[in-house]
Amino acid sequence: MKLTRRSLIRNVGLGLTAAGVASRTLASTGGESEDLFVTDREHPEPAPKGYDRLPLSWYQATTRSLKDRLEPEGIDAIVLQRDANAVYYSGCFRGSGERTTWVMFRMDEADTAYWFSPGIDRDLITSWWCTENDYYFCYPHAEGGFPNLGKVKTGPAVDLFDWMLEGLQKHELAGKRIGIDIDLNDAELAAAKKRLPGTTFVNISDHCMHMQVRKTPEEIALAQRAYRYFDRIHAFSRDFILEHGTNTTDFAIGEALRTYGINLLMEDIEHDGRPHNAVGILVTSEYVRAGIATSYPHPNQFFHAPVEKGQSVYVNTDIKIGGCGGEGYRNYLIAPWTKHQDKLWEVVAETVEIMNDRVRPGAVCHDVAKAVHDHQVKRGMQGYIYHRPGHGTGQNFTGHQPPYLALGDETVIEEGMMFSVEPGLMDPSEGVGINPSDNLLVTNDGSVLQTRVPFSKEWSYLTL
C-alpha cells in the first residue's frame, strides 16, 4: 500500500516510535498547507546545506571588531564571563551553570583566546579556539584537588573569581585596564585590588551587545535557512491538526512537530557525534497549547488539553541552526468561532501589517510600539493588551535582547536588526488568545518577515 502524506501524518499521532519513522519520511514530502505559503517576500538568500554554523574565522573576525571598538577606551584585555557573550565571540558552544567560565582576549595579540574553565569542559574548549586553558576540577573546587590527575584532596572551596584573577596576574595584567562584561561586587573588587593592584575594570557589556543586535550577512543567511525549516514545521503542524482534529491534544501536537522538526533539520545538517558540529540546534514544542491556556501570555500550567471546536490552538515554537534563528508562532481558530474571536484575530493581523510597515532604518522603537497600541485602543482592544508588540531577536543562549518595540525604548532602528512580531491580544474571561509571532529583519529600505507562513484567515481558520 502506497504511503500518502495524510497516512504518514496519521501515523505520527500513534506514538513516539511511529512518529520518528513517519516524520523522517514526511521530511522529504510537501503537504497541502505548504501550498498556502507566501512567495513574494524578498528574503535574503538562505545559507546553503553544509553551512550549518558560523566558522571559526567569523568568530575571530568578530572579536577583532570588538577590539577595534574598545581600542579608544584604552582597554588592554577583554574578559567575558556571560555565556551569551562567550559563545557569541568565541564560537565555543557551551553553558556554565554554577561552573563559572571566563575567556580572555588580549588586545596586544592577534586571534588568541585564553580560557579559565571547569575541567568538565576542557575537551570542548581545547578542541576549538584555545591558546591556553587553565582549569579547576569542578564546583566547588578544593585547592589541589584533581582526581583526574590522581590528586584526591579535600579542603575549603576555592574562590573561583580570585582564581581567575590569579590567571590574569600570570598574564602580567596588573595595573592594566580590563574590559569585563559584568558589574563587579564589593568582594570581587576587593579581590581584584589585592590580586591586581592598580588594575581598572570597565564594564563593556553595552559594547558586546551593540554588535550582537546588528546581524552580519552570515548570521542573517543562517537565520533565513532556519526559517525555511520553520515554514515546513508550521505546515506540518497545520496538516496534523486538520488530520487528527479533536482526537489529539496540544501536547501531542507539540511532540509531533518537534520530532518532525528535528528529523527535518538533521537530514540536512552534518553530524558525526563529535563537538563543534550540529551545534546551536533547537526546535521547541513545550508551549504548544489549546483552549483557555492560549489566553495567558505567560501561563505556568502544564499543557495537556484536547483540541476542541470553538476554541483556539496556539502553535508556539522556536528554531535555531548554529545558534541563529528565532521564534515563529501561529494561532488557529477552530470552527465555530465567535465574532469576538474573529475581531481579536483581525486586529492582531492589522497590527502585524503596521509593524511590517513601520519598522525600517531611521524609525524609533517607541514610535512603532505607539502605532500598534494606538490601533489596538482605537479598535476597542485595550482590555486585552498585556505586553509590548516585539523584542530584539537574540542568538545562541539569548531569545530576547535589546532593542525592544516598546513605549520606553528610544533606540533608532538600523539595518541588520531583527525583531519578533507579536502584537498579541488575550482574553482570559473568554478563554481565547491570539498571539502569533514572526521574525522581522530590518533591510536597507524597510523590513521583511522571514517566514513564508501567512497571516491569513485561510491559514488560521480551521474547520475540523
DRENTOR-677667 format. One record per residue (C-alpha): x, y, z. Coordinates in steps of 0.001 Angstrom, whole numbers. Example, Ala and Ser with C-alpha at 12.3 -4.5 7.8 and 13.67 -1.06 7.14 Angstrom:
// residues 2
((12300; -4500; 7800))
((13670; -1060; 7140))
END
This chain:
// residues 464
((0; 0; 0))
((1404; 3387; -1017))
((2036; 5782; 1871))
((472; 9217; 1443))
((1335; 12322; 3421))
((-2043; 12087; 5132))
((-1453; 8489; 6229))
((2024; 9418; 7427))
((669; 12308; 9484))
((-1943; 9953; 10894))
((853; 7572; 11935))
((2741; 10382; 13659))
((-111; 10534; 16159))
((258; 6876; 17132))
((3221; 7323; 19466))
((6855; 8395; 19523))
((8202; 5332; 17720))
((5739; 5733; 14874))
((6314; 9474; 14976))
((10019; 9028; 14386))
((9528; 6743; 11397))
((6736; 8776; 9843))
((8322; 12176; 10397))
((11570; 11108; 8725))
((9543; 10191; 5648))
((7469; 13365; 5869))
((10633; 15456; 5925))
((11051; 14825; 2205))
((7438; 15445; 1198))
((5239; 18505; 855))
((1715; 18924; 2143))
((-1486; 20785; 1481))
((-604; 23593; 3870))
((2657; 24270; 2052))
((592; 25313; -957))
((-527; 28353; 1053))
((2959; 29758; 1640))
((3584; 33419; 838))
((6084; 33548; -2006))
((6512; 37263; -2732))
((8566; 38304; 312))
((12042; 39496; -633))
((14013; 37206; 1641))
((17797; 37173; 1846))
((19458; 34096; 396))
((19433; 31276; 2979))
((22718; 29675; 3947))
((23269; 26535; 1845))
((23428; 22975; 3115))
((26827; 22350; 4597))
((26963; 25832; 6128))
((25489; 24680; 9425))
((27235; 27100; 11759))
((29364; 30218; 11671))
((33005; 29268; 11041))
((35902; 29948; 13397))
((37094; 32702; 11058))
((33805; 34574; 11642))
((34257; 34483; 15417))
((37862; 35625; 15203))
((36905; 38493; 12897))
((34029; 39454; 15212))
((36359; 39510; 18212))
((38785; 41688; 16252))
((35897; 44085; 15578))
((35112; 44186; 19292))
((38753; 45010; 19984))
((38622; 47818; 17425))
((35519; 49179; 19116))
((37200; 49120; 22538))
((40591; 50475; 21481))
((39644; 54149; 22035))
((38870; 53296; 25665))
((42413; 52119; 26301))
((41412; 48526; 27066))
((44337; 46096; 27448))
((42367; 42828; 27696))
((38787; 41619; 27324))
((37336; 39156; 29853))
((33954; 37587; 29088))
((32021; 35711; 31757))
((28435; 35698; 30483))
((27730; 32581; 28436))
((25858; 34522; 25739))
((28907; 36723; 25134))
((31464; 33939; 25439))
((29644; 31868; 22812))
((28977; 34828; 20527))
((32618; 35943; 20421))
((34454; 32605; 20729))
((32071; 30234; 18931))
((32565; 27514; 21553))
((29003; 26405; 22283))
((28649; 25555; 25958))
((26861; 26706; 29094))
((28390; 27303; 32519))
((25654; 26921; 35102))
((27322; 27088; 38515))
((30692; 26151; 36953))
((31780; 29679; 36045))
((33922; 30101; 32932))
((35892; 33046; 31574))
((37545; 33647; 28219))
((40185; 36365; 27859))
((41324; 38100; 24685))
((44491; 40206; 24849))
((44396; 43415; 22867))
((48117; 43165; 22025))
((47825; 39694; 20470))
((46040; 38601; 17301))
((43498; 35790; 17465))
((44494; 34378; 20851))
((41944; 33082; 23359))
((42798; 32228; 26955))
((40280; 30236; 28965))
((39676; 29755; 32675))
((37185; 26923; 32932))
((35932; 23873; 34801))
((37622; 20589; 33940))
((34325; 19186; 32661))
((34607; 21368; 29544))
((38324; 21164; 28925))
((37954; 18946; 25832))
((35270; 21188; 24336))
((37426; 24261; 24818))
((40817; 22933; 23773))
((39400; 21350; 20607))
((38032; 24689; 19376))
((39672; 28124; 19625))
((42030; 27907; 22563))
((45502; 29328; 23006))
((45636; 28153; 26603))
((43182; 26661; 29104))
((43629; 26850; 32864))
((41037; 24726; 34571))
((39781; 23953; 38051))
((38408; 20490; 38689))
((34744; 21160; 39449))
((32473; 23336; 41560))
((33078; 23699; 44478))
((36792; 23259; 43820))
((39223; 22276; 46594))
((42776; 23585; 46340))
((44934; 20960; 44627))
((42044; 18523; 44205))
((42362; 16993; 40732))
((41192; 13349; 40809))
((41722; 13202; 37056))
((45437; 13697; 37757))
((45485; 11266; 40671))
((45334; 14069; 43253))
((42397; 13493; 45610))
((42362; 16312; 48147))
((39661; 17937; 50234))
((39553; 21398; 51697))
((37765; 24741; 51679))
((36208; 25809; 48391))
((38450; 27973; 46232))
((37164; 31453; 45394))
((36921; 30967; 41636))
((36866; 34669; 40799))
((40090; 35144; 42726))
((41463; 32033; 40970))
((40690; 33663; 37618))
((42352; 36898; 38783))
((45454; 34870; 39578))
((45431; 33741; 35964))
((45247; 37359; 34793))
((48127; 38133; 37152))
((50232; 35498; 35404))
((49498; 37309; 32162))
((51045; 40454; 33714))
((47796; 42407; 33601))
((48272; 44119; 36976))
((47905; 47867; 36581))
((46179; 47451; 33218))
((42698; 48351; 32007))
((40455; 45291; 31613))
((37081; 45244; 29903))
((34669; 42779; 31523))
((31023; 42038; 30762))
((29725; 42057; 34344))
((29492; 44525; 37226))
((31894; 43527; 39981))
((30516; 43326; 43514))
((32378; 44636; 46573))
((34034; 41292; 47320))
((35232; 40936; 43718))
((36547; 44495; 43674))
((38430; 43837; 46916))
((39930; 40641; 45481))
((40930; 42483; 42317))
((42585; 45266; 44314))
((44616; 42703; 46247))
((45484; 40403; 43354))
((45899; 43036; 40607))
((46826; 46345; 42251))
((46233; 49386; 40066))
((44065; 47479; 37612))
((40871; 49128; 36372))
((37855; 47029; 35398))
((35456; 48570; 32868))
((32007; 47126; 32146))
((31877; 46540; 28377))
((28524; 44711; 28246))
((26937; 47507; 26189))
((29715; 47228; 23612))
((29262; 43449; 23479))
((25513; 43829; 22926))
((25868; 46632; 20362))
((27455; 44226; 17913))
((25007; 41400; 18593))
((21873; 43386; 17774))
((23132; 44214; 14268))
((23311; 40912; 12454))
((26018; 40227; 9906))
((25196; 38788; 6477))
((26389; 35364; 7659))
((24047; 35399; 10668))
((21158; 36584; 8526))
((21738; 33805; 5997))
((21761; 31136; 8728))
((18620; 32605; 10320))
((16878; 32627; 6954))
((17792; 28978; 6466))
((16311; 28225; 9893))
((13080; 29923; 8877))
((12859; 27783; 5746))
((12573; 24782; 8071))
((10203; 26749; 10280))
((7816; 27133; 7341))
((7632; 23392; 6841))
((7252; 22696; 10568))
((4258; 25018; 10750))
((2761; 23489; 7603))
((3200; 20059; 9183))
((1510; 21260; 12384))
((-1454; 22660; 10466))
((-1826; 19431; 8482))
((-1550; 17453; 11720))
((-4395; 19423; 13329))
((-6571; 19013; 10245))
((-5901; 15278; 10141))
((-6350; 14476; 13845))
((-8967; 17088; 14683))
((-10480; 16709; 18127))
((-8759; 13337; 18604))
((-5489; 14960; 19629))
((-4088; 17252; 22305))
((-1815; 20268; 22389))
((844; 18037; 23971))
((628; 15545; 21111))
((859; 18338; 18523))
((3981; 19668; 20214))
((5640; 16261; 20462))
((4870; 15527; 16814))
((6114; 18866; 15489))
((9355; 18639; 17451))
((10004; 15080; 16241))
((9246; 16151; 12688))
((11291; 19356; 13006))
((14400; 17740; 14448))
((14358; 15000; 11810))
((13866; 17657; 9135))
((16906; 19609; 10306))
((19160; 16652; 10940))
((18610; 15229; 7455))
((20491; 18306; 6169))
((22996; 19010; 8944))
((26359; 17269; 9035))
((26916; 15495; 12331))
((29298; 12800; 13474))
((28722; 12899; 17225))
((31837; 14959; 17897))
((31890; 18513; 19301))
((31563; 21693; 17279))
((29276; 20438; 14542))
((25497; 20227; 14837))
((25718; 22982; 17462))
((23065; 25517; 18374))
((20284; 23219; 17123))
((16869; 23927; 18593))
((13243; 23072; 17881))
((10976; 23723; 20867))
((7466; 22406; 21444))
((6642; 22849; 25113))
((4484; 25954; 24598))
((2025; 24493; 22098))
((-1333; 24871; 23813))
((-5069; 24653; 23253))
((-8165; 26233; 24772))
((-8065; 28596; 27723))
((-4281; 28293; 28123))
((-3920; 30322; 24897))
((-5390; 33330; 26685))
((-2486; 33732; 29115))
((675; 35373; 27767))
((2936; 33514; 30233))
((972; 30528; 31546))
((2525; 28326; 34213))
((386; 25201; 33897))
((1398; 22036; 32059))
((-272; 21764; 28659))
((-2257; 18602; 28002))
((-5623; 19826; 26729))
((-7710; 18367; 23916))
((-8299; 20264; 20711))
((-11948; 21323; 20794))
((-14315; 23008; 18402))
((-14973; 26660; 19109))
((-11588; 27143; 20786))
((-8135; 28344; 19791))
((-4903; 26398; 19322))
((-1541; 28116; 19715))
((1406; 26518; 17899))
((4407; 28133; 19544))
((7922; 27039; 18660))
((11473; 28346; 18344))
((14114; 27175; 15919))
((17854; 27736; 15611))
((20698; 26433; 13473))
((24204; 27183; 14655))
((22577; 29424; 17238))
((20891; 31560; 14568))
((17128; 31796; 14164))
((14275; 32827; 16385))
((10624; 32264; 17106))
((7574; 31689; 14970))
((4078; 31232; 16379))
((672; 30828; 14765))
((-2812; 30713; 16223))
((-5696; 28674; 14890))
((-9391; 29269; 15491))
((-11367; 26040; 15340))
((-14882; 26410; 13924))
((-17356; 27547; 15035))
((-15653; 30808; 16026))
((-17363; 33759; 17639))
((-17491; 37385; 16494))
((-15283; 38260; 19451))
((-12636; 35698; 18461))
((-12827; 36929; 14896))
((-12285; 40546; 15927))
((-9298; 39657; 18116))
((-7715; 37825; 15188))
((-8410; 40669; 12744))
((-6934; 43358; 14972))
((-3801; 41287; 15545))
((-3433; 40765; 11787))
((-3835; 44519; 11238))
((-1122; 45337; 13766))
((1243; 42816; 12170))
((906; 44874; 8990))
((1521; 48080; 10945))
((4757; 46663; 12336))
((5882; 45408; 8945))
((5235; 48868; 7501))
((6713; 50955; 10336))
((9898; 49005; 11125))
((12626; 50450; 8911))
((16011; 52150; 9276))
((15644; 55512; 10985))
((12372; 54700; 12735))
((12293; 54849; 16536))
((11301; 51769; 18509))
((8771; 53550; 20735))
((7051; 55079; 17701))
((6404; 51607; 16280))
((5015; 50443; 19633))
((2813; 53529; 19890))
((1357; 52964; 16422))
((448; 49385; 17374))
((-1069; 50279; 20727))
((-2947; 53276; 19279))
((-4578; 50968; 16749))
((-5420; 48368; 19384))
((-7081; 51001; 21576))
((-8905; 52570; 18616))
((-10403; 49164; 17863))
((-11549; 48752; 21481))
((-8949; 46148; 22438))
((-7369; 47918; 25429))
((-8632; 45317; 27899))
((-6774; 42555; 26069))
((-3313; 44161; 25797))
((-693; 42544; 28019))
((2710; 43354; 26525))
((4865; 45229; 24043))
((4499; 44190; 20394))
((8071; 42994; 19862))
((11605; 42455; 21117))
((15040; 42142; 19610))
((15914; 38636; 18446))
((18956; 37158; 20171))
((21162; 34318; 19021))
((22650; 31355; 20903))
((21511; 31404; 24542))
((19523; 34626; 24163))
((15943; 34720; 22914))
((15090; 38287; 23914))
((17576; 41112; 23593))
((17571; 44872; 23008))
((16240; 46870; 21377))
((12541; 46496; 22160))
((9499; 47641; 20232))
((8188; 49152; 23436))
((6904; 52530; 24585))
((10010; 53120; 26702))
((12682; 52312; 24094))
((14134; 55319; 22240))
((16509; 53259; 20076))
((16744; 54267; 16428))
((16255; 51196; 14247))
((19148; 50178; 11986))
((19638; 47782; 9105))
((20505; 44267; 10282))
((18407; 44379; 13425))
((15812; 41642; 13969))
((12570; 41868; 15912))
((9872; 39471; 16968))
((6395; 40394; 15737))
((3884; 39522; 18441))
((1229; 42203; 18968))
((-944; 39672; 20780))
((-4338; 40104; 22410))
((-5529; 37847; 25218))
((-8943; 37469; 26861))
((-8878; 35013; 29787))
((-12565; 35673; 30545))
((-13475; 34129; 27186))
((-10558; 31687; 27160))
((-9048; 32884; 23891))
((-5732; 34420; 22936))
((-4285; 35459; 19585))
((-535; 35973; 19755))
((1278; 34913; 16591))
((4923; 35762; 16088))
((7373; 36064; 13254))
((10884; 37388; 12747))
((11182; 40822; 11160))
((14527; 41581; 9532))
((15396; 45246; 9000))
((16649; 45744; 5447))
((18304; 48780; 3868))
((14968; 50372; 2993))
((12329; 48594; 5087))
((11777; 45213; 6683))
((10725; 41697; 5737))
((9030; 38859; 7614))
((11392; 35898; 7379))
((8783; 33121; 7244))
((6569; 32190; 4335))
((3700; 31288; 6681))
((825; 33689; 6022))
((-1196; 35769; 8468))
((-4454; 34901; 6739))
((-7838; 33534; 7666))
((-7369; 30827; 5068))
((-4383; 29612; 7081))
((-5672; 30239; 10592))
((-9386; 29400; 10491))
((-9837; 25623; 10533))
((-12942; 23513; 10219))
((-12482; 20030; 11652))
END
